[in-house]
Amino acid sequence: MRLPLIFGCAVLSGLLLSAQVSAQDSVPLFGDKTPDIVNPARSVSQLISRGKYADAMNLADKELAVNRQNVNLRVLRGVIFMETKKNDEAKRVFEQLIREYPEIADSYNNLGRAQDLLERALMNNASSVTTYSNLGDIYAAKAADMYAKAARLAPKNGRLKEKAQIAQDLTIRTAP
């Protein structure tokens, strides 16, 4: 009685092993492009880390043409601009993201990094009108965010609401 049971288990084990080997030998569902299809932000990050900024920007732009709301890719576009010393473009990307998604910290962190770069640029050229203007835009965006948070914490404080609105108006006027 035990022999058929042992034989049955052996046959079942053999079938399972055969199925596992067949699955390993088969063609992957997405081919070699799985990371690009499943997570384009990861692919863009890898290209950035290798210094392939043009390729990273092309992939980000291609993916954003399909899904403009992909916040990770939009942040990475700003990072590419910063890495390629295009601080004005980086600043615009991060300010727009802050306006659209104020709850996402990456935009603030990267805008702060852009702020640091602009402040260092002023040390090298203290007469750069563009740099002063861009820093003013960053400070205005930060002020708008801080006033808005303060106004939410003290909803009865009319002066805070007024300051939040003025600062928000200023950031909207400076947007491209």
C-alpha positions, 0 to 999 in steps of 0.5 A, spaced: 500 500 500 505 504 501 509 503 495 503 506 490 503 512 495 511 513 494 511 512 487 505 517 486 509 522 490 515 521 486 511 522 479 508 528 482 515 531 484 518 529 477 512 533 474 513 539 479 520 539 477 519 538 470 514 544 470 519 548 474 525 547 469 520 549 463 518 555 466 526 557 467 527 555 460 521 559 457 522 566 454 521 572 460 514 575 459 517 582 458 523 580 455 529 584 457 525 590 457 522 589 464 525 595 468 523 600 462 516 597 462 515 596 469 519 602 472 521 607 468 523 612 473 528 607 476 531 606 469 532 614 468 535 614 475 540 609 473 542 613 467 543 619 471 547 615 476 551 613 469 552 620 467 548 619 461 543 625 462 541 626 455 539 618 454 535 619 461 532 626 459 529 622 452 526 616 456 523 621 461 520 625 456 518 619 452 514 616 458 511 623 460 508 624 453 504 618 455 503 619 463 504 627 464 502 626 471 508 621 473 511 625 479 517 621 480 519 622 472 518 630 473 522 630 479 528 626 475 527 631 470 529 637 475 535 633 477 537 632 470 537 639 469 541 641 476 546 635 474 547 639 467 547 646 470 541 648 467 538 651 474 533 656 471 530 650 468 530 645 474 528 651 479 521 651 474 520 644 474 521 644 482 516 650 483 511 647 478 511 641 482 510 644 489 504 648 486 501 642 484 503 637 489 505 641 495 505 634 500 511 631 496 518 633 499 522 631 494 521 638 490 522 642 496 529 638 497 531 639 490 529 646 490 533 647 496 539 644 492 538 649 487 537 654 492 544 652 494 547 652 487 544 659 486 547 662 492 554 659 490 553 662 484 552 669 487 559 668 490 562 667 484 558 673 480 555 678 485 552 682 479 548 676 476 541 679 475 538 672 473 541 669 479 538 674 484 531 673 480 531 666 481 533 666 488 527 671 489 523 666 486 525 660 490 524 664 496 517 667 494 515 659 493 518 657 500 514 663 503 508 662 500 508 654 502 510 657 509 504 662 510 499 657 507 501 652 512 501 657 518 494 659 515 491 652 515 494 652 523 490 658 524 484 659 520 481 665 524 488 669 523 486 673 517 493 676 516 496 670 515 491 668 510 492 675 506 500 673 507 499 666 504 495 669 498 500 675 496 505 670 496 501 665 492 500 670 487 507 672 487 509 665 485 504 664 480 506 671 477 513 668 476 511 662 473 513 661 466 
